[in-house]
């Protein structure tokens, strides 16, 4: 369940912004195992309807993953994702 405070934090974010992965942030590719987004990686974040689309380049190839909004804000709150704006 999203709290009022979390809703306020999400609505204050621009539709597109930059962030840096500061700690362990994981995502799942399809039905596969959890995979880590590399620590120290700067990423672009696009706000979608119920999720956050996180993109970066790895070895010259674009990588895009989706995190649920609640999951993204959890990583922000624990310090694993730093919003750079």
N, C-alpha and C positions, 0 to 999 in steps of 0.2 A: 504494500500500500504506500502510495506517495503522500508524504506529509505536506502541509501548507508551506513550510519552510523550504522543502525540496522543490515544490512547484514554483515558488518565487525565484529560487536560484536558477532553475531551468528557463523560466520565462525571461530572465535578465540576460541570458546568453544571446549573442547575435546568431543569425542563421548559419554563419560560417566563421570559424575562428581557428587559431593555432593553439596547440597544446604540446607538452613534452611528457613522455613517459618517464616517471621518476622511480617507480617501483614495479612490482610484479603485476602486470595486467594481462589477463588471459581472455581468449576468445575461442569459440568452437567453430570449426569449418564443417558445415553440414552435420552429419551424424558422427563425425570423427572425434578424436581425442582433443582435449584442450591444448591450445598452442599459446605461447607467450608473444606479446608485442615487445620488441627489443627495448631494453631500458636505455634511456638517453635519447631515444628516437623522437625527433620532432614530427608531429603529425598535423594534418588538417582535419578538422571536425565539422561536419555538416549536420545540422539539426533536422531530423525527419519527424514524421508524425508521432511515433512511439519509440524511436530509437535514435542513436547517434551513429553516424557513418564516419568511421575513422580511416584515413588514407595516408599512405606514405610510399616512398620508393625504396626498394631493396634490390641491390645489384642491378640497377637500371630498369627494373620492372615495377610497375605500379601494383600496390597491394591495397585492398579495400576490405574492411571488416565492419560488421555491425554489432553494436552493443546496445542492449536495452537501456533506456534512459535511467532507470533506477540503478542499474549496474554501473553505468558510467559515473553517476553522481556518487555512488559508494566509493569508487576508486578516487574521485576528486576529494571526497571527505577524508579518506584515510591517507591522502598525500601521494598516492601512486600515479595520479595524473595531475600535472600543473597546467592551469589554463594561462596561456600567454597573451591571448587576445590579439 
